Amino acid sequence: MKELIEKYRVAIVLIIILILTVGGIVTLYYFNNKKISEQVIIWNGPGGEYKIDIVNKNGFKTYTTYVDIRGQRYGYPLRHSPYDVENISIQNNILPILLSKQGIYITRDSDLGTKTNQSASISSMEFGEILGSGQFGIYKKGVKSAFTNQTKESIDYKIPTITCSNITKNIGVIYMKLSKENKIYINNECIILEATDGDNLIKVGEKLAYKLLGVF
């Protein structure tokens, strides 16, 4: 009888150890996966599956999308995730128009920088780098900044005056402006980015950036 009690005691101890071990594994699995989900987004877009790293440094969060270009992997950090800009409308035939041009002007009214606390410049850089011919450019287009109106600044710094009327077979125009909506659309081959304020103008610019990366 004493041996039987001892066997039951050993069995109970083993069961408790097994429960604790399984519980520990499940807990570790849960927290590890929760940690991963808070640091990485896996996004399925028209261009395939994208890994987007979430980096939070000194309270500033960025979302870095990785793409393979000419056999090399590049990461493009943006301020908003695809979820943040998903509902901003963008016409589907924008890329064929942009990619048919050899050069592209990103133009805006000269006072847009002041009205948006320079968010207009940040917005244009987000997608301009991807379009451009620099080290991290995917499409290798000749991208230049412009104003829709001539000012002393534009004269001093030789900033060209460009509007949608300057579009040609080889030259494209992206026009950034404030309006009552956040959207990207085409008007007579002119690509128009409009937003309600500076913060949303950055989001609109990043929607175009994600489109250029194949995320949307």
C-alpha positions in Angstrom: 0.0 0.0 0.0 2.9 2.3 0.9 4.5 1.6 -2.5 1.2 2.3 -4.3 0.9 5.7 -2.6 4.5 6.5 -3.5 3.8 5.6 -7.1 0.7 7.9 -7.2 2.8 10.7 -5.6 5.5 10.4 -8.2 2.9 10.3 -11.0 1.2 13.4 -9.6 4.5 15.3 -9.4 5.3 14.3 -13.0 1.9 15.5 -14.2 2.4 18.8 -12.4 5.8 19.2 -14.0 4.3 18.4 -17.5 1.5 20.9 -17.0 3.9 23.6 -15.9 6.3 22.8 -18.9 3.5 22.9 -21.4 2.1 26.1 -19.9 5.5 27.7 -20.0 5.9 26.8 -23.7 2.5 28.1 -24.6 3.2 31.3 -22.7 6.6 31.8 -24.3 5.0 31.1 -27.7 2.3 33.6 -27.1 4.6 36.4 -25.9 7.2 35.7 -28.7 4.5 35.9 -31.4 3.0 39.0 -29.8 6.4 40.6 -29.8 6.9 39.7 -33.5 3.5 41.1 -34.4 4.3 44.4 -32.7 7.6 44.7 -34.6 6.9 43.3 -38.1 4.1 43.7 -40.6 3.7 41.1 -43.3 1.7 42.7 -46.1 0.3 41.0 -49.2 0.1 43.5 -52.1 0.0 43.4 -55.9 3.8 43.1 -56.0 3.8 40.1 -53.6 4.6 39.7 -49.9 6.3 42.6 -48.2 8.1 42.6 -44.8 7.7 45.9 -43.0 9.8 46.5 -39.9 8.4 48.7 -37.2 11.1 50.7 -35.5 10.4 52.9 -32.5 13.4 55.1 -31.6 13.1 57.9 -29.1 9.4 57.9 -29.4 9.5 58.3 -33.2 8.0 55.3 -35.1 8.9 54.4 -38.7 7.8 51.6 -41.0 10.6 50.2 -43.3 9.4 48.3 -46.4 12.0 46.0 -48.0 12.1 45.4 -51.7 14.7 43.6 -53.9 16.1 45.8 -56.7 18.5 44.6 -59.3 19.7 41.8 -57.0 20.1 44.0 -53.9 17.7 44.5 -51.0 16.7 48.1 -50.0 14.7 49.4 -47.1 12.4 52.4 -47.4 11.4 54.0 -44.1 8.1 55.8 -44.0 6.2 57.5 -41.2 2.9 55.6 -41.6 2.1 51.9 -42.1 0.0 50.7 -45.1 -2.9 50.4 -42.7 -2.7 54.2 -42.0 -3.0 55.1 -45.7 -5.1 52.3 -46.9 -8.3 54.4 -47.2 -6.7 57.2 -49.3 -8.0 56.8 -52.8 -5.6 56.5 -55.7 -6.4 55.9 -59.4 -5.0 52.6 -60.8 -3.6 54.0 -64.0 -1.3 56.5 -62.3 1.9 54.4 -62.6 1.7 53.8 -66.4 1.4 57.6 -66.9 4.4 58.3 -64.6 6.6 55.5 -66.0 6.0 56.6 -69.6 7.8 59.9 -68.8 11.6 60.5 -68.9 11.5 63.4 -66.5 9.0 64.3 -63.7 8.5 67.7 -62.0 7.0 67.7 -58.5 5.4 71.1 -58.3 3.4 73.1 -55.8 2.4 76.7 -55.0 5.3 78.6 -53.4 3.4 79.1 -50.1 2.5 75.5 -49.6 5.6 74.9 -47.5 4.5 77.7 -45.1 0.9 76.5 -45.0 1.9 72.9 -44.1 4.9 73.7 -41.8 7.2 72.2 -44.5 5.2 68.9 -44.6 5.0 69.4 -48.3 8.7 69.0 -48.7 8.7 65.8 -46.5 5.8 64.4 -48.5 7.6 64.9 -51.9 10.8 63.3 -50.6 9.0 60.2 -49.6 8.0 59.2 -53.1 10.5 61.4 -55.0 13.4 59.3 -53.9 11.8 56.1 -55.2 11.0 57.7 -58.5 14.4 59.3 -58.9 17.7 58.4 -60.4 19.7 58.5 -57.1 21.3 55.6 -55.3 18.0 54.4 -53.8 15.8 55.2 -56.9 13.9 52.3 -58.3 12.6 53.9 -61.5 15.6 56.1 -62.4 13.5 59.1 -63.6 14.8 62.6 -63.7 12.9 64.1 -60.8 13.0 67.9 -60.1 11.2 70.3 -57.7 9.3 73.2 -59.1 6.8 76.0 -58.1 3.6 76.8 -59.9 4.4 80.5 -59.6 7.6 82.6 -59.9 9.0 84.2 -56.7 12.2 85.9 -55.7 13.3 82.5 -54.1 12.6 80.6 -57.3 14.6 83.2 -59.3 17.5 83.2 -56.8 17.7 79.4 -56.6 16.7 78.8 -60.2 13.6 76.8 -59.3 11.6 76.2 -62.5 8.0 77.4 -62.8 5.9 74.4 -63.8 2.2 73.7 -63.9 0.0 70.9 -65.3 0.0 72.7 -68.6 3.7 71.9 -69.0 3.1 68.2 -69.5 4.6 66.8 -72.7 5.2 63.3 -74.2 8.4 63.0 -72.2 7.7 65.3 -69.2 5.3 64.5 -66.4 4.0 66.6 -63.6 3.0 65.8 -60.0 1.0 68.7 -58.5 0.7 68.9 -54.7 -2.0 71.1 -53.1 -4.3 71.5 -50.1 -8.0 70.8 -50.6 -11.1 69.3 -48.9 -10.1 65.6 -49.5 -7.1 63.3 -49.2 -6.7 61.6 -52.5 -4.5 61.0 -55.6 -6.0 61.3 -59.0 -5.3 62.3 -62.7 -6.4 65.3 -64.6 -5.3 65.4 -68.2 -2.2 63.3 -67.3 -1.3 65.6 -64.4 -0.9 63.5 -61.2 -2.6 65.5 -58.4 -1.9 64.9 -54.7 -4.3 66.8 -52.5 -4.8 66.8 -48.7 -6.7 68.7 -46.1 -3.6 69.7 -44.1 0.2 69.1 -43.8 0.0 65.8 -41.8 -2.4 64.3 -44.3 -0.3 65.6 -47.2 2.5 63.4 -45.8 0.1 60.4 -45.7 -1.0 61.1 -49.3 2.7 61.2 -50.4 3.4 58.0 -48.6 0.3 56.3 -50.3 2.0 57.1 -53.6 5.3 55.8 -52.2 3.7 52.5 -51.3 2.1 52.4 -54.7 5.5 52.8 -56.3 6.9 50.0 -54.1 4.1 47.6 -55.2 2.4 47.5 -51.7 -0.9 48.8 -53.2 
